[in-house]
Amino acid sequence: MTTSARLRAALVGLLTEDGTLHDPAWRGAAEAVPREVFVGSYFVEVPGSVPTRYRPVRRDADGWLEGIHTDRTLITQLDGRIRADDVEDDKPVVGSATSSSTLPSLVLRMWQQLGVEDGQRVLEVGTGTGYSAALGAHRLGEDRITSVEYDPVVGRAAAAALKEAGYAPRLIIGDGLRGDPDGGAYDRLIATCSVRHLPLAWLHQVRPGGRILVTLSGWSYASGSALLTVTGPGTATGRLLPGYTSFMIARPHDRPPRPALALLPGEERPSRIDPAVIGTWTGGWVAQLAAPQAERMGAGPEQILWDVSTGSQARTAPGPGGGWTVVQRGPVRLWDRVEAAIRLWQAAGEPHQEGFGITVSAARQRVWIGDEDGPGWELPV
Ligand SMILES: C[S@@+](CC[C@H](N)C(=O)[O-])C[C@H]1O[C@@H](n2cnc3c(N)ncnc32)[C@H](O)[C@@H]1O
């Protein structure tokens, strides 16, 4: 047995033991696909660096293969242009992750959640390294998988890796938010980049009864994964899933560039909620639903919301005599919206994302708590 096969078998063993990998067909795929062919060189975070710096781990460096066989996301590209494979020295670099090989437990969990059956056709959005497309091709057959990648350099590297590993799914370089330029019909769609709302193309390219697995995110960096069933052309409904999944946002959905933050005066009042709640996993999700144009900054009781499109700001602080204050300015009263949403969520018992659902039509996309008639918010479309 090669070192790679031994390390792969060990990781598959761990993921089977902890219950992540429960479907034998997907276990077979995980045992067969060599992740190192897809990842190549990768970046690891320099602990404690601010702004975050990344150290390249070059192909065949000490610990490279072992690193690939851990259950970690491995960043392969920064700022849409710096590929770990192209870095020539070991000096750490500053940047934001724009492509990666998602951690194997998440890739495999998502494939299992998608509930594919033999013979079904799947559209993957976000080819990245090609590793998850290879797993899909192994499980379903390469003629059943189409994968779309936005970045041509990343897409070409994935094509080469897939060829080297012996898989030939259909690959498209383009904007996966537009789906397959040749149209559907797909039985399943899986997105490994996140979106602010569901692209309507997806809802027409997945046949009624088919499923879409996607992570919803936004400009305040909160996330929730949803599994939707397409109910008719252009309509779908589903629930959010347990867990704490996040993905880099689809490039066309990323927030616009903004200048450096300048805090400006505004109207002050007491806050009716503890602002720190919007720094929690689900509190932040609710805040983002309520104020989708805003970016969240800050920490603990000192939160800042900033909507660059309207110049609206809200910032909170501990009050002088206890409690908290908020200063708001601009045409959108961001804190009024967030506060009202958090209070609705608190009144519903503060469910995790899995207590939410989503209903989508051509007219609107609504995320709700509990059931379709529960409190909810429209996604920005
Ligand atoms: C987390 S990575 C994908 C991981 C991949 N499935 C794997 O196994 O390696 C996300 C990828 O989505 C791509 N992406 C971002 N926006 C996209 C879009 N609109 N259409 C297609 N791909 C997109 C990014 O370039 C990046 O390569």
The ligand as an SDF file (V2000), in Angstrom:
LIG
                    3D

 27 29  0  0  0  0  0  0  0  0999 V2000
  -14.6960   26.2680   -1.6900 C   0  0  0  0  0  0  0  0  0  0  0  0
  -14.1900   26.2870   -3.3390 S   0  0  0  0  0  0  0  0  0  0  0  0
  -14.8380   24.7970   -4.0350 C   0  0  0  0  0  0  0  0  0  0  0  0
  -14.3420   23.5440   -3.4220 C   0  0  0  0  0  0  0  0  0  0  0  0
  -14.4150   22.4000   -4.3790 C   0  0  0  0  0  0  0  0  0  0  0  0
  -15.7440   21.8890   -4.5650 N   0  0  0  0  0  0  0  0  0  0  0  0
  -13.4060   21.3230   -4.0190 C   0  0  0  0  0  0  0  0  0  0  0  0
  -13.7770   20.2150   -3.7270 O   0  0  0  0  0  0  0  0  0  0  0  0
  -12.2290   21.6350   -4.0600 O   0  0  0  0  0  0  0  0  0  0  0  0
  -15.2920   27.4810   -4.0450 C   0  0  0  0  0  0  0  0  0  0  0  0
  -15.0730   27.6950   -5.5210 C   0  0  0  0  0  0  0  0  0  0  0  0
  -16.1940   28.3750   -6.0430 O   0  0  0  0  0  0  0  0  0  0  0  0
  -15.7380   29.1860   -7.0970 C   0  0  0  0  0  0  0  0  0  0  0  0
  -16.7660   30.1740   -7.4240 N   0  0  0  0  0  0  0  0  0  0  0  0
  -17.0150   31.3690   -6.8300 C   0  0  0  0  0  0  0  0  0  0  0  0
  -18.0470   31.9840   -7.4390 N   0  0  0  0  0  0  0  0  0  0  0  0
  -18.4670   31.1530   -8.4440 C   0  0  0  0  0  0  0  0  0  0  0  0
  -19.4880   31.2340   -9.4360 C   0  0  0  0  0  0  0  0  0  0  0  0
  -20.2910   32.2920   -9.5000 N   0  0  0  0  0  0  0  0  0  0  0  0
  -19.6100   30.2090  -10.3090 N   0  0  0  0  0  0  0  0  0  0  0  0
  -18.7930   29.1210  -10.2390 C   0  0  0  0  0  0  0  0  0  0  0  0
  -17.7970   28.9970   -9.3260 N   0  0  0  0  0  0  0  0  0  0  0  0
  -17.6490   29.9860   -8.4290 C   0  0  0  0  0  0  0  0  0  0  0  0
  -14.4540   29.7820   -6.5500 C   0  0  0  0  0  0  0  0  0  0  0  0
  -13.6360   30.2870   -7.5870 O   0  0  0  0  0  0  0  0  0  0  0  0
  -13.8590   28.5640   -5.8390 C   0  0  0  0  0  0  0  0  0  0  0  0
  -12.9960   27.8660   -6.6840 O   0  0  0  0  0  0  0  0  0  0  0  0
  1  2  1  0
  2  3  1  0
  2 10  1  0
  3  4  1  0
  4  5  1  0
  5  6  1  0
  5  7  1  0
  7  8  2  0
  7  9  1  0
 10 11  1  0
 11 12  1  0
 11 26  1  0
 12 13  1  0
 13 14  1  0
 13 24  1  0
 14 15  1  0
 14 23  1  0
 15 16  2  0
 16 17  1  0
 17 18  1  0
 17 23  2  0
 18 19  1  0
 18 20  2  0
 20 21  1  0
 21 22  2  0
 22 23  1  0
 24 25  1  0
 24 26  1  0
 26 27  1  0
M  CHG  2   2   1   9  -1
M  END
$$$$
